[in-house]
Amino acid sequence: MEPVFIRTTSDGRKIEVIGPNVCVDGKPVANSLVDLKVHPNREAILFTLPNAAFMAGPVVLTAEEASVVRGALAAAAPAMTDRIEITERFRAAWNKRNHEAGIE
């Protein structure tokens, strides 16, 4: 899989998405994003970097960068081909929708 370049840090290291991982200088640091709204240290992060929106391990990302990362991670995810897994995912989504609508 081709690496997806996100940006270069202030000290010259490249932040990329390689396969299912966010990497700094080719070394994996995270495999998912955390919204800053639910991050335990959000106040300190926002004080330091006011335009931060997401975290990928120790890497702070803006909303635009996070969008590129999410797209690259989604493209790297293997396609779902197992019929049982697909059926289970539909069943869970159906039940969640019914629960949110108040149908028990």
Secondary structure, DSSP 8 states (H G I E B T S, - for coil): ---EEEEE-TTS-EEEEETTEEEETTEEEESS-EEGGG-TTHHHHHHH-TT--EEETTEEE-HHHHHHHHHHHHHHS-----HHHHHHHHHHHHHHHHHHTT--
